[in-house]
């Protein structure tokens, strides 16, 4: 069953050794694994955005209020 959250603050991901890229504010689907969180969102124009970030980074974003779980 998918889980959903809302990006409400400055949340980024880093592809490879590149510069951090912001995830736009709004609804994301979240798939949690023991060591990572995969976030997917509508990037506009029929394009899906998707990235995996370390679970500890995801937990930090939750704690800091930058990502908020949707209530079921």
mmCIF file as Biopython writes it, N, C-alpha, C and O atoms, coordinates in Angstrom:
data_model
#
loop_
_atom_site.group_PDB
_atom_site.id
_atom_site.type_symbol
_atom_site.label_atom_id
_atom_site.label_alt_id
_atom_site.label_comp_id
_atom_site.label_asym_id
_atom_site.label_entity_id
_atom_site.label_seq_id
_atom_site.pdbx_PDB_ins_code
_atom_site.Cartn_x
_atom_site.Cartn_y
_atom_site.Cartn_z
_atom_site.occupancy
_atom_site.B_iso_or_equiv
_atom_site.auth_seq_id
_atom_site.auth_asym_id
_atom_site.pdbx_PDB_model_num
ATOM 1   N N  . UNK A ? 1  ? 0.832  -1.165 0.000   1.0 0.0 1  A 1 
ATOM 2   C CA . UNK A ? 1  ? 0.000  0.000  0.000   1.0 0.0 1  A 1 
ATOM 3   C C  . UNK A ? 1  ? 0.889  1.245  0.000   1.0 0.0 1  A 1 
ATOM 4   O O  . UNK A ? 1  ? 1.761  1.379  0.859   1.0 0.0 1  A 1 
ATOM 5   N N  . UNK A ? 2  ? 0.679  2.147  -0.945  1.0 0.0 2  A 1 
ATOM 6   C CA . UNK A ? 2  ? 1.550  3.327  -1.002  1.0 0.0 2  A 1 
ATOM 7   C C  . UNK A ? 2  ? 1.316  4.252  0.188   1.0 0.0 2  A 1 
ATOM 8   O O  . UNK A ? 2  ? 0.224  4.317  0.752   1.0 0.0 2  A 1 
ATOM 9   N N  . UNK A ? 3  ? 2.374  4.960  0.545   1.0 0.0 3  A 1 
ATOM 10  C CA . UNK A ? 3  ? 2.310  5.977  1.582   1.0 0.0 3  A 1 
ATOM 11  C C  . UNK A ? 3  ? 2.541  7.318  0.905   1.0 0.0 3  A 1 
ATOM 12  O O  . UNK A ? 3  ? 3.298  7.407  -0.061  1.0 0.0 3  A 1 
ATOM 13  N N  . UNK A ? 4  ? 1.895  8.355  1.405   1.0 0.0 4  A 1 
ATOM 14  C CA . UNK A ? 4  ? 2.046  9.672  0.807   1.0 0.0 4  A 1 
ATOM 15  C C  . UNK A ? 4  ? 2.457  10.690 1.859   1.0 0.0 4  A 1 
ATOM 16  O O  . UNK A ? 4  ? 2.087  10.591 3.029   1.0 0.0 4  A 1 
ATOM 17  N N  . UNK A ? 5  ? 3.226  11.664 1.415   1.0 0.0 5  A 1 
ATOM 18  C CA . UNK A ? 5  ? 3.672  12.755 2.266   1.0 0.0 5  A 1 
ATOM 19  C C  . UNK A ? 5  ? 3.657  14.026 1.428   1.0 0.0 5  A 1 
ATOM 20  O O  . UNK A ? 5  ? 3.441  13.993 0.216   1.0 0.0 5  A 1 
ATOM 21  N N  . UNK A ? 6  ? 3.893  15.147 2.104   1.0 0.0 6  A 1 
ATOM 22  C CA . UNK A ? 6  ? 3.936  16.427 1.415   1.0 0.0 6  A 1 
ATOM 23  C C  . UNK A ? 6  ? 5.272  17.104 1.698   1.0 0.0 6  A 1 
ATOM 24  O O  . UNK A ? 6  ? 5.693  17.218 2.850   1.0 0.0 6  A 1 
ATOM 25  N N  . UNK A ? 7  ? 5.925  17.548 0.641   1.0 0.0 7  A 1 
ATOM 26  C CA . UNK A ? 7  ? 7.156  18.330 0.780   1.0 0.0 7  A 1 
ATOM 27  C C  . UNK A ? 7  ? 6.721  19.756 1.106   1.0 0.0 7  A 1 
ATOM 28  O O  . UNK A ? 7  ? 6.001  20.378 0.324   1.0 0.0 7  A 1 
ATOM 29  N N  . UNK A ? 8  ? 7.150  20.276 2.252   1.0 0.0 8  A 1 
ATOM 30  C CA . UNK A ? 8  ? 6.759  21.622 2.661   1.0 0.0 8  A 1 
ATOM 31  C C  . UNK A ? 8  ? 7.970  22.519 2.930   1.0 0.0 8  A 1 
ATOM 32  O O  . UNK A ? 8  ? 7.814  23.694 3.263   1.0 0.0 8  A 1 
ATOM 33  N N  . UNK A ? 9  ? 9.160  21.968 2.787   1.0 0.0 9  A 1 
ATOM 34  C CA . UNK A ? 9  ? 10.380 22.735 3.048   1.0 0.0 9  A 1 
ATOM 35  C C  . UNK A ? 9  ? 11.421 22.454 1.996   1.0 0.0 9  A 1 
ATOM 36  O O  . UNK A ? 9  ? 11.127 21.889 0.943   1.0 0.0 9  A 1 
ATOM 37  N N  . UNK A ? 10 ? 12.643 22.854 2.291   1.0 0.0 10 A 1 
ATOM 38  C CA . UNK A ? 10 ? 13.767 22.670 1.371   1.0 0.0 10 A 1 
ATOM 39  C C  . UNK A ? 10 ? 14.248 21.226 1.456   1.0 0.0 10 A 1 
ATOM 40  O O  . UNK A ? 10 ? 14.960 20.857 2.390   1.0 0.0 10 A 1 
ATOM 41  N N  . UNK A ? 11 ? 13.853 20.405 0.471   1.0 0.0 11 A 1 
ATOM 42  C CA . UNK A ? 11 ? 14.224 18.993 0.406   1.0 0.0 11 A 1 
ATOM 43  C C  . UNK A ? 11 ? 14.972 18.779 -0.907  1.0 0.0 11 A 1 
ATOM 44  O O  . UNK A ? 11 ? 14.484 19.151 -1.974  1.0 0.0 11 A 1 
ATOM 45  N N  . UNK A ? 12 ? 16.150 18.184 -0.824  1.0 0.0 12 A 1 
ATOM 46  C CA . UNK A ? 12 ? 16.971 17.970 -2.023  1.0 0.0 12 A 1 
ATOM 47  C C  . UNK A ? 12 ? 17.438 16.525 -2.107  1.0 0.0 12 A 1 
ATOM 48  O O  . UNK A ? 12 ? 17.399 15.772 -1.134  1.0 0.0 12 A 1 
ATOM 49  N N  . UNK A ? 13 ? 17.881 16.168 -3.305  1.0 0.0 13 A 1 
ATOM 50  C CA . UNK A ? 13 ? 18.574 14.897 -3.510  1.0 0.0 13 A 1 
ATOM 51  C C  . UNK A ? 13 ? 19.806 15.178 -4.350  1.0 0.0 13 A 1 
ATOM 52  O O  . UNK A ? 13 ? 19.857 16.173 -5.073  1.0 0.0 13 A 1 
ATOM 53  N N  . UNK A ? 14 ? 20.796 14.307 -4.258  1.0 0.0 14 A 1 
ATOM 54  C CA . UNK A ? 14 ? 22.046 14.508 -4.974  1.0 0.0 14 A 1 
ATOM 55  C C  . UNK A ? 14 ? 22.288 13.325 -5.899  1.0 0.0 14 A 1 
ATOM 56  O O  . UNK A ? 14 ? 22.564 12.220 -5.434  1.0 0.0 14 A 1 
ATOM 57  N N  . UNK A ? 15 ? 22.186 13.552 -7.219  1.0 0.0 15 A 1 
ATOM 58  C CA . UNK A ? 15 ? 22.453 12.461 -8.159  1.0 0.0 15 A 1 
ATOM 59  C C  . UNK A ? 15 ? 23.959 12.244 -8.319  1.0 0.0 15 A 1 
ATOM 60  O O  . UNK A ? 15 ? 24.680 13.143 -8.753  1.0 0.0 15 A 1 
ATOM 61  N N  . UNK A ? 16 ? 24.424 11.056 -7.968  1.0 0.0 16 A 1 
ATOM 62  C CA . UNK A ? 16 ? 25.849 10.769 -8.098  1.0 0.0 16 A 1 
ATOM 63  C C  . UNK A ? 16 ? 26.686 11.765 -7.322  1.0 0.0 16 A 1 
ATOM 64  O O  . UNK A ? 16 ? 26.447 12.006 -6.139  1.0 0.0 16 A 1 
ATOM 65  N N  . UNK A ? 17 ? 27.676 12.345 -8.001  1.0 0.0 17 A 1 
ATOM 66  C CA . UNK A ? 17 ? 28.544 13.344 -7.381  1.0 0.0 17 A 1 
ATOM 67  C C  . UNK A ? 17 ? 28.109 14.757 -7.740  1.0 0.0 17 A 1 
ATOM 68  O O  . UNK A ? 17 ? 28.870 15.705 -7.543  1.0 0.0 17 A 1 
ATOM 69  N N  . UNK A ? 18 ? 26.901 14.911 -8.260  1.0 0.0 18 A 1 
ATOM 70  C CA . UNK A ? 18 ? 26.417 16.209 -8.718  1.0 0.0 18 A 1 
ATOM 71  C C  . UNK A ? 18 ? 25.973 17.120 -7.592  1.0 0.0 18 A 1 
ATOM 72  O O  . UNK A ? 18 ? 26.068 16.786 -6.410  1.0 0.0 18 A 1 
ATOM 73  N N  . UNK A ? 19 ? 25.487 18.275 -7.996  1.0 0.0 19 A 1 
ATOM 74  C CA . UNK A ? 19 ? 24.978 19.262 -7.049  1.0 0.0 19 A 1 
ATOM 75  C C  . UNK A ? 19 ? 23.580 18.858 -6.569  1.0 0.0 19 A 1 
ATOM 76  O O  . UNK A ? 19 ? 22.844 18.193 -7.299  1.0 0.0 19 A 1 
ATOM 77  N N  . UNK A ? 20 ? 23.216 19.250 -5.362  1.0 0.0 20 A 1 
ATOM 78  C CA . UNK A ? 20 ? 21.874 18.940 -4.859  1.0 0.0 20 A 1 
ATOM 79  C C  . UNK A ? 20 ? 20.784 19.544 -5.752  1.0 0.0 20 A 1 
ATOM 80  O O  . UNK A ? 20 ? 20.902 20.676 -6.222  1.0 0.0 20 A 1 
ATOM 81  N N  . UNK A ? 21 ? 19.729 18.769 -5.973  1.0 0.0 21 A 1 
ATOM 82  C CA . UNK A ? 21 ? 18.594 19.193 -6.786  1.0 0.0 21 A 1 
ATOM 83  C C  . UNK A ? 21 ? 17.367 19.243 -5.881  1.0 0.0 21 A 1 
ATOM 84  O O  . UNK A ? 21 ? 17.095 18.286 -5.157  1.0 0.0 21 A 1 
ATOM 85  N N  . UNK A ? 22 ? 16.621 20.352 -5.915  1.0 0.0 22 A 1 
ATOM 86  C CA . UNK A ? 22 ? 15.436 20.432 -5.048  1.0 0.0 22 A 1 
ATOM 87  C C  . UNK A ? 22 ? 14.297 19.548 -5.540  1.0 0.0 22 A 1 
ATOM 88  O O  . UNK A ? 22 ? 14.097 19.378 -6.743  1.0 0.0 22 A 1 
ATOM 89  N N  . UNK A ? 23 ? 13.561 18.991 -4.593  1.0 0.0 23 A 1 
ATOM 90  C CA . UNK A ? 23 ? 12.310 18.307 -4.891  1.0 0.0 23 A 1 
ATOM 91  C C  . UNK A ? 23 ? 11.226 19.356 -4.692  1.0 0.0 23 A 1 
ATOM 92  O O  . UNK A ? 23 ? 11.163 19.979 -3.632  1.0 0.0 23 A 1 
ATOM 93  N N  . UNK A ? 24 ? 10.371 19.565 -5.688  1.0 0.0 24 A 1 
ATOM 94  C CA . UNK A ? 24 ? 9.390  20.652 -5.565  1.0 0.0 24 A 1 
ATOM 95  C C  . UNK A ? 24 ? 8.388  20.401 -4.443  1.0 0.0 24 A 1 
ATOM 96  O O  . UNK A ? 24 ? 8.061  19.254 -4.136  1.0 0.0 24 A 1 
ATOM 97  N N  . UNK A ? 25 ? 7.903  21.484 -3.835  1.0 0.0 25 A 1 
ATOM 98  C CA . UNK A ? 25 ? 6.875  21.331 -2.802  1.0 0.0 25 A 1 
ATOM 99  C C  . UNK A ? 25 ? 5.649  20.633 -3.376  1.0 0.0 25 A 1 
ATOM 100 O O  . UNK A ? 25 ? 5.302  20.825 -4.542  1.0 0.0 25 A 1 
ATOM 101 N N  . UNK A ? 26 ? 5.003  19.828 -2.555  1.0 0.0 26 A 1 
ATOM 102 C CA . UNK A ? 26 ? 3.798  19.129 -2.977  1.0 0.0 26 A 1 
ATOM 103 C C  . UNK A ? 26 ? 3.816  17.680 -2.544  1.0 0.0 26 A 1 
ATOM 104 O O  . UNK A ? 26 ? 4.666  17.253 -1.763  1.0 0.0 26 A 1 
ATOM 105 N N  . UNK A ? 27 ? 2.861  16.937 -3.069  1.0 0.0 27 A 1 
ATOM 106 C CA . UNK A ? 27 ? 2.632  15.544 -2.676  1.0 0.0 27 A 1 
ATOM 107 C C  . UNK A ? 27 ? 3.662  14.616 -3.323  1.0 0.0 27 A 1 
ATOM 108 O O  . UNK A ? 27 ? 3.985  14.746 -4.503  1.0 0.0 27 A 1 
ATOM 109 N N  . UNK A ? 28 ? 4.166  13.680 -2.519  1.0 0.0 28 A 1 
ATOM 110 C CA . UNK A ? 28 ? 5.078  12.650 -3.002  1.0 0.0 28 A 1 
ATOM 111 C C  . UNK A ? 28 ? 4.599  11.290 -2.513  1.0 0.0 28 A 1 
ATOM 112 O O  . UNK A ? 28 ? 4.004  11.170 -1.441  1.0 0.0 28 A 1 
ATOM 113 N N  . UNK A ? 29 ? 4.866  10.280 -3.310  1.0 0.0 29 A 1 
ATOM 114 C CA . UNK A ? 29 ? 4.651  8.903  -2.868  1.0 0.0 29 A 1 
ATOM 115 C C  . UNK A ? 29 ? 5.963  8.431  -2.257  1.0 0.0 29 A 1 
ATOM 116 O O  . UNK A ? 29 ? 7.037  8.703  -2.792  1.0 0.0 29 A 1 
ATOM 117 N N  . UNK A ? 30 ? 5.873  7.726  -1.140  1.0 0.0 30 A 1 
ATOM 118 C CA . UNK A ? 30 ? 7.057  7.300  -0.407  1.0 0.0 30 A 1 
ATOM 119 C C  . UNK A ? 30 ? 7.063  5.785  -0.266  1.0 0.0 30 A 1 
ATOM 120 O O  . UNK A ? 30 ? 6.081  5.191  0.180   1.0 0.0 30 A 1 
ATOM 121 N N  . UNK A ? 31 ? 8.168  5.168  -0.646  1.0 0.0 31 A 1 
ATOM 122 C CA . UNK A ? 31 ? 8.385  3.737  -0.420  1.0 0.0 31 A 1 
ATOM 123 C C  . UNK A ? 31 ? 9.589  3.612  0.509   1.0 0.0 31 A 1 
ATOM 124 O O  . UNK A ? 31 ? 10.707 3.975  0.143   1.0 0.0 31 A 1 
ATOM 125 N N  . UNK A ? 32 ? 9.352  3.100  1.706   1.0 0.0 32 A 1 
ATOM 126 C CA . UNK A ? 32 ? 10.424 2.978  2.694   1.0 0.0 32 A 1 
ATOM 127 C C  . UNK A ? 32 ? 11.059 1.602  2.666   1.0 0.0 32 A 1 
ATOM 128 O O  . UNK A ? 32 ? 10.380 0.581  2.552   1.0 0.0 32 A 1 
ATOM 129 N N  . UNK A ? 33 ? 12.369 1.600  2.772   1.0 0.0 33 A 1 
ATOM 130 C CA . UNK A ? 33 ? 13.168 0.390  2.933   1.0 0.0 33 A 1 
ATOM 131 C C  . UNK A ? 33 ? 13.997 0.597  4.203   1.0 0.0 33 A 1 
ATOM 132 O O  . UNK A ? 33 ? 14.056 1.714  4.717   1.0 0.0 33 A 1 
ATOM 133 N N  . UNK A ? 34 ? 14.627 -0.438 4.709   1.0 0.0 34 A 1 
ATOM 134 C CA . UNK A ? 34 ? 15.411 -0.262 5.939   1.0 0.0 34 A 1 
ATOM 135 C C  . UNK A ? 34 ? 16.505 0.807  5.824   1.0 0.0 34 A 1 
ATOM 136 O O  . UNK A ? 34 ? 16.820 1.478  6.807   1.0 0.0 34 A 1 
ATOM 137 N N  . UNK A ? 35 ? 17.080 0.968  4.634   1.0 0.0 35 A 1 
ATOM 138 C CA . UNK A ? 35 ? 18.202 1.906  4.482   1.0 0.0 35 A 1 
ATOM 139 C C  . UNK A ? 35 ? 17.924 3.089  3.561   1.0 0.0 35 A 1 
ATOM 140 O O  . UNK A ? 35 ? 18.789 3.948  3.392   1.0 0.0 35 A 1 
ATOM 141 N N  . UNK A ? 36 ? 16.730 3.152  2.958   1.0 0.0 36 A 1 
ATOM 142 C CA . UNK A ? 36 ? 16.458 4.237  2.010   1.0 0.0 36 A 1 
ATOM 143 C C  . UNK A ? 36 ? 14.966 4.551  1.936   1.0 0.0 36 A 1 
ATOM 144 O O  . UNK A ? 36 ? 14.113 3.790  2.394   1.0 0.0 36 A 1 
ATOM 145 N N  . UNK A ? 37 ? 14.696 5.704  1.342   1.0 0.0 37 A 1 
ATOM 146 C CA . UNK A ? 37 ? 13.317 6.114  1.052   1.0 0.0 37 A 1 
ATOM 147 C C  . UNK A ? 37 ? 13.279 6.524  -0.410  1.0 0.0 37 A 1 
ATOM 148 O O  . UNK A ? 37 ? 14.064 7.366  -0.846  1.0 0.0 37 A 1 
ATOM 149 N N  . UNK A ? 38 ? 12.368 5.930  -1.163  1.0 0.0 38 A 1 
ATOM 150 C CA . UNK A ? 38 ? 12.193 6.310  -2.563  1.0 0.0 38 A 1 
ATOM 151 C C  . UNK A ? 38 ? 11.009 7.259  -2.641  1.0 0.0 38 A 1 
ATOM 152 O O  . UNK A ? 38 ? 9.907  6.941  -2.193  1.0 0.0 38 A 1 
ATOM 153 N N  . UNK A ? 39 ? 11.255 8.431  -3.218  1.0 0.0 39 A 1 
ATOM 154 C CA . UNK A ? 39 ? 10.232 9.457  -3.360  1.0 0.0 39 A 1 
ATOM 155 C C  . UNK A ? 39 ? 9.902  9.606  -4.829  1.0 0.0 39 A 1 
ATOM 156 O O  . UNK A ? 39 ? 10.805 9.664  -5.663  1.0 0.0 39 A 1 
ATOM 157 N N  . UNK A ? 40 ? 8.619  9.667  -5.159  1.0 0.0 40 A 1 
ATOM 158 C CA . UNK A ? 40 ? 8.214  9.910  -6.546  1.0 0.0 40 A 1 
ATOM 159 C C  . UNK A ? 40 ? 7.136  10.987 -6.548  1.0 0.0 40 A 1 
ATOM 160 O O  . UNK A ? 40 ? 6.307  11.067 -5.642  1.0 0.0 40 A 1 
ATOM 161 N N  . UNK A ? 41 ? 7.171  11.818 -7.598  1.0 0.0 41 A 1 
ATOM 162 C CA . UNK A ? 41 ? 6.273  12.966 -7.686  1.0 0.0 41 A 1 
ATOM 163 C C  . UNK A ? 41 ? 6.019  13.306 -9.139  1.0 0.0 41 A 1 
ATOM 164 O O  . UNK A ? 41 ? 6.723  12.838 -10.033 1.0 0.0 41 A 1 
ATOM 165 N N  . UNK A ? 42 ? 5.005  14.126 -9.366  1.0 0.0 42 A 1 
ATOM 166 C CA . UNK A ? 42 ? 4.676  14.612 -10.700 1.0 0.0 42 A 1 
ATOM 167 C C  . UNK A ? 42 ? 5.553  15.827 -10.975 1.0 0.0 42 A 1 
ATOM 168 O O  . UNK A ? 42 ? 5.401  16.862 -10.327 1.0 0.0 42 A 1 
ATOM 169 N N  . UNK A ? 43 ? 6.461  15.708 -11.925 1.0 0.0 43 A 1 
ATOM 170 C CA . UNK A ? 43 ? 7.381  16.800 -12.252 1.0 0.0 43 A 1 
ATOM 171 C C  . UNK A ? 43 ? 6.811  17.717 -13.334 1.0 0.0 43 A 1 
ATOM 172 O O  . UNK A ? 43 ? 7.485  18.646 -13.778 1.0 0.0 43 A 1 
ATOM 173 N N  . UNK A ? 44 ? 5.567  17.456 -13.762 1.0 0.0 44 A 1 
ATOM 174 C CA . UNK A ? 44 ? 4.926  18.303 -14.764 1.0 0.0 44 A 1 
ATOM 175 C C  . UNK A ? 44 ? 5.122  17.787 -16.170 1.0 0.0 44 A 1 
ATOM 176 O O  . UNK A ? 44 ? 6.054  17.030 -16.441 1.0 0.0 44 A 1 
ATOM 177 N N  . UNK A ? 45 ? 4.246  18.196 -17.057 1.0 0.0 45 A 1 
ATOM 178 C CA . UNK A ? 45 ? 4.302  17.811 -18.473 1.0 0.0 45 A 1 
ATOM 179 C C  . UNK A ? 45 ? 4.374  16.298 -18.673 1.0 0.0 45 A 1 
ATOM 180 O O  . UNK A ? 45 ? 5.050  15.817 -19.582 1.0 0.0 45 A 1 
ATOM 181 N N  . UNK A ? 46 ? 3.671  15.553 -17.815 1.0 0.0 46 A 1 
ATOM 182 C CA . UNK A ? 46 ? 3.632  14.103 -17.961 1.0 0.0 46 A 1 
ATOM 183 C C  . UNK A ? 46 ? 4.918  13.397 -17.564 1.0 0.0 46 A 1 
ATOM 184 O O  . UNK A ? 46 ? 5.107  12.226 -17.890 1.0 0.0 46 A 1 
ATOM 185 N N  . UNK A ? 47 ? 5.806  14.097 -16.862 1.0 0.0 47 A 1 
ATOM 186 C CA . UNK A ? 47 ? 7.090  13.528 -16.442 1.0 0.0 47 A 1 
ATOM 187 C C  . UNK A ? 47 ? 7.023  13.187 -14.956 1.0 0.0 47 A 1 
ATOM 188 O O  . UNK A ? 47 ? 6.563  13.988 -14.143 1.0 0.0 47 A 1 
ATOM 189 N N  . UNK A ? 48 ? 7.483  12.004 -14.619 1.0 0.0 48 A 1 
ATOM 190 C CA . UNK A ? 48 ? 7.529  11.598 -13.215 1.0 0.0 48 A 1 
ATOM 191 C C  . UNK A ? 48 ? 8.932  11.831 -12.678 1.0 0.0 48 A 1 
ATOM 192 O O  . UNK A ? 48 ? 9.923  11.489 -13.323 1.0 0.0 48 A 1 
ATOM 193 N N  . UNK A ? 49 ? 9.003  12.419 -11.484 1.0 0.0 49 A 1 
ATOM 194 C CA . UNK A ? 49 ? 10.277 12.544 -10.789 1.0 0.0 49 A 1 
ATOM 195 C C  . UNK A ? 49 ? 10.387 11.412 -9.801  1.0 0.0 49 A 1 
ATOM 196 O O  . UNK A ? 49 ? 9.399  11.028 -9.175  1.0 0.0 49 A 1 
ATOM 197 N N  . UNK A ? 50 ? 11.580 10.874 -9.656  1.0 0.0 50 A 1 
ATOM 198 C CA . UNK A ? 50 ? 11.791 9.788  -8.700  1.0 0.0 50 A 1 
ATOM 199 C C  . UNK A ? 50 ? 13.246 9.824  -8.239  1.0 0.0 50 A 1 
ATOM 200 O O  . UNK A ? 50 ? 14.162 10.067 -9.026  1.0 0.0 50 A 1 
ATOM 201 N N  . UNK A ? 51 ? 13.432 9.579  -6.953  1.0 0.0 51 A 1 
ATOM 202 C CA . UNK A ? 51 ? 14.779 9.486  -6.400  1.0 0.0 51 A 1 
ATOM 203 C C  . UNK A ? 51 ? 14.743 8.646  -5.137  1.0 0.0 51 A 1 
ATOM 204 O O  . UNK A ? 51 ? 13.700 8.499  -4.501  1.0 0.0 51 A 1 
ATOM 205 N N  . UNK A ? 52 ? 15.875 8.108  -4.790  1.0 0.0 52 A 1 
ATOM 206 C CA . UNK A ? 52 ? 16.042 7.417  -3.514  1.0 0.0 52 A 1 
ATOM 207 C C  . UNK A ? 52 ? 17.030 8.221  -2.685  1.0 0.0 52 A 1 
ATOM 208 O O  . UNK A ? 52 ? 18.069 8.656  -3.183  1.0 0.0 52 A 1 
ATOM 209 N N  . UNK A ? 53 ? 16.694 8.413  -1.409  1.0 0.0 53 A 1 
ATOM 210 C CA . UNK A ? 53 ? 17.598 9.105  -0.498  1.0 0.0 53 A 1 
ATOM 211 C C  . UNK A ? 53 ? 17.839 8.196  0.703   1.0 0.0 53 A 1 
ATOM 212 O O  . UNK A ? 53 ? 17.018 7.328  0.999   1.0 0.0 53 A 1 
ATOM 213 N N  . UNK A ? 54 ? 18.958 8.392  1.394   1.0 0.0 54 A 1 
ATOM 214 C CA . UNK A ? 54 ? 19.207 7.575  2.589   1.0 0.0 54 A 1 
ATOM 215 C C  . UNK A ? 54 ? 18.082 7.749  3.607   1.0 0.0 54 A 1 
ATOM 216 O O  . UNK A ? 54 ? 17.555 8.849  3.773   1.0 0.0 54 A 1 
ATOM 217 N N  . UNK A ? 55 ? 17.719 6.675  4.281   1.0 0.0 55 A 1 
ATOM 218 C CA . UNK A ? 55 ? 16.635 6.701  5.271   1.0 0.0 55 A 1 
ATOM 219 C C  . UNK A ? 55 ? 16.932 7.705  6.372   1.0 0.0 55 A 1 
ATOM 220 O O  . UNK A ? 55 ? 16.016 8.372  6.853   1.0 0.0 55 A 1 
ATOM 221 N N  . UNK A ? 56 ? 18.170 7.830  6.779   1.0 0.0 56 A 1 
ATOM 222 C CA . UNK A ? 56 ? 18.520 8.780  7.831   1.0 0.0 56 A 1 
ATOM 223 C C  . UNK A ? 56 ? 18.256 10.216 7.378   1.0 0.0 56 A 1 
ATOM 224 O O  . UNK A ? 56 ? 17.831 11.047 8.180   1.0 0.0 56 A 1 
ATOM 225 N N  . UNK A ? 57 ? 18.503 10.513 6.104   1.0 0.0 57 A 1 
ATOM 226 C CA . UNK A ? 57 ? 18.225 11.850 5.570   1.0 0.0 57 A 1 
ATOM 227 C C  . UNK A ? 57 ? 16.711 12.089 5.536   1.0 0.0 57 A 1 
ATOM 228 O O  . UNK A ? 57 ? 16.242 13.167 5.900   1.0 0.0 57 A 1 
ATOM 229 N N  . UNK A ? 58 ? 15.955 11.087 5.100   1.0 0.0 58 A 1 
ATOM 230 C CA . UNK A ? 58 ? 14.494 11.189 5.096   1.0 0.0 58 A 1 
ATOM 231 C C  . UNK A ? 58 ? 13.980 11.454 6.509   1.0 0.0 58 A 1 
ATOM 232 O O  . UNK A ? 58 ? 13.129 12.321 6.709   1.0 0.0 58 A 1 
ATOM 233 N N  . UNK A ? 59 ? 14.493 10.712 7.487   1.0 0.0 59 A 1 
ATOM 234 C CA . UNK A ? 59 ? 14.073 10.896 8.881   1.0 0.0 59 A 1 
ATOM 235 C C  . UNK A ? 59 ? 14.406 12.302 9.380   1.0 0.0 59 A 1 
ATOM 236 O O  . UNK A ? 59 ? 13.634 12.894 10.133  1.0 0.0 59 A 1 
ATOM 237 N N  . UNK A ? 60 ? 15.555 12.836 8.960   1.0 0.0 60 A 1 
ATOM 238 C CA . UNK A ? 60 ? 15.920 14.212 9.329   1.0 0.0 60 A 1 
ATOM 239 C C  . UNK A ? 60 ? 14.923 15.209 8.757   1.0 0.0 60 A 1 
ATOM 240 O O  . UNK A ? 60 ? 14.511 16.141 9.448   1.0 0.0 60 A 1 
ATOM 241 N N  . UNK A ? 61 ? 14.528 15.017 7.487   1.0 0.0 61 A 1 
ATOM 242 C CA . UNK A ? 61 ? 13.540 15.907 6.870   1.0 0.0 61 A 1 
ATOM 243 C C  . UNK A ? 61 ? 12.207 15.842 7.613   1.0 0.0 61 A 1 
ATOM 244 O O  . UNK A ? 61 ? 11.550 16.867 7.796   1.0 0.0 61 A 1 
ATOM 245 N N  . UNK A ? 62 ? 11.803 14.644 8.042   1.0 0.0 62 A 1 
ATOM 246 C CA . UNK A ? 62 ? 10.569 14.506 8.826   1.0 0.0 62 A 1 
ATOM 247 C C  . UNK A ? 62 ? 10.697 15.246 10.150  1.0 0.0 62 A 1 
ATOM 248 O O  . UNK A ? 62 ? 9.814  16.017 10.524  1.0 0.0 62 A 1 
ATOM 249 N N  . UNK A ? 63 ? 11.785 15.011 10.848  1.0 0.0 63 A 1 
ATOM 250 C CA . UNK A ? 63 ? 12.001 15.630 12.158  1.0 0.0 63 A 1 
ATOM 251 C C  . UNK A ? 63 ? 12.017 17.156 12.059  1.0 0.0 63 A 1 
ATOM 252 O O  . UNK A ? 63 ? 11.513 17.851 12.941  1.0 0.0 63 A 1 
ATOM 253 N N  . UNK A ? 64 ? 12.607 17.672 10.966  1.0 0.0 64 A 1 
ATOM 254 C CA . UNK A ? 64 ? 12.713 19.116 10.776  1.0 0.0 64 A 1 
ATOM 255 C C  . UNK A ? 64 ? 11.435 19.741 10.216  1.0 0.0 64 A 1 
ATOM 256 O O  . UNK A ? 64 ? 11.360 20.959 10.051  1.0 0.0 64 A 1 
ATOM 257 N N  . UNK A ? 65 ? 10.419 18.905 9.920   1.0 0.0 65 A 1 
ATOM 258 C CA . UNK A ? 65 ? 9.146  19.416 9.412   1.0 0.0 65 A 1 
ATOM 259 C C  . UNK A ? 65 ? 9.176  19.787 7.941   1.0 0.0 65 A 1 
ATOM 260 O O  . UNK A ? 65 ? 8.275  20.476 7.464   1.0 0.0 65 A 1 
ATOM 261 N N  . UNK A ? 66 ? 10.196 19.344 7.210   1.0 0.0 66 A 1 
ATOM 262 C CA . UNK A ? 66 ? 10.297 19.650 5.776   1.0 0.0 66 A 1 
ATOM 263 C C  . UNK A ? 66 ? 9.486  18.670 4.938   1.0 0.0 66 A 1 
ATOM 264 O O  . UNK A ? 66 ? 9.088  18.977 3.814   1.0 0.0 66 A 1 
ATOM 265 N N  . UNK A ? 67 ? 9.246  17.497 5.492   1.0 0.0 67 A 1 
ATOM 266 C CA . UNK A ? 67 ? 8.353  16.493 4.916   1.0 0.0 67 A 1 
ATOM 267 C C  . UNK A ? 67 ? 7.331  16.149 5.990   1.0 0.0 67 A 1 
ATOM 268 O O  . UNK A ? 67 ? 7.683  15.918 7.146   1.0 0.0 67 A 1 
ATOM 269 N N  . UNK A ? 68 ? 6.050  16.118 5.592   1.0 0.0 68 A 1 
ATOM 270 C CA . UNK A ? 68 ? 4.974  15.830 6.543   1.0 0.0 68 A 1 
ATOM 271 C C  . UNK A ? 68 ? 4.152  14.668 5.985   1.0 0.0 68 A 1 
ATOM 272 O O  . UNK A ? 68 ? 3.702  14.706 4.839   1.0 0.0 68 A 1 
ATOM 273 N N  . UNK A ? 69 ? 3.963  13.634 6.812   1.0 0.0 69 A 1 
ATOM 274 C CA . UNK A ? 69 ? 3.120  12.506 6.400   1.0 0.0 69 A 1 
ATOM 275 C C  . UNK A ? 69 ? 1.687  12.963 6.208   1.0 0.0 69 A 1 
ATOM 276 O O  . UNK A ? 69 ? 1.180  13.782 6.975   1.0 0.0 69 A 1 
ATOM 277 N N  . UNK A ? 70 ? 1.029  12.427 5.174   1.0 0.0 70 A 1 
ATOM 278 C CA . UNK A ? 70 ? -0.410 12.646 5.023   1.0 0.0 70 A 1 
ATOM 279 C C  . UNK A ? 70 ? -1.142 11.741 5.993   1.0 0.0 70 A 1 
ATOM 280 O O  . UNK A ? 70 ? -0.714 10.614 6.244   1.0 0.0 70 A 1 
ATOM 281 N N  . UNK A ? 71 ? -2.227 12.222 6.529   1.0 0.0 71 A 1 
ATOM 282 C CA . UNK A ? 71 ? -3.037 11.404 7.427   1.0 0.0 71 A 1 
ATOM 283 C C  . UNK A ? 71 ? -3.893 10.459 6.586   1.0 0.0 71 A 1 
ATOM 284 O O  . UNK A ? 71 ? -4.444 10.843 5.555   1.0 0.0 71 A 1 
ATOM 285 N N  . UNK A ? 72 ? -3.987 9.235  7.045   1.0 0.0 72 A 1 
ATOM 286 C CA . UNK A ? 72 ? -4.759 8.219  6.318   1.0 0.0 72 A 1 
ATOM 287 C C  . UNK A ? 72 ? -6.243 8.446  6.412   1.0 0.0 72 A 1 
ATOM 288 O O  . UNK A ? 72 ? -7.022 7.675  5.853   1.0 0.0 72 A 1 
#
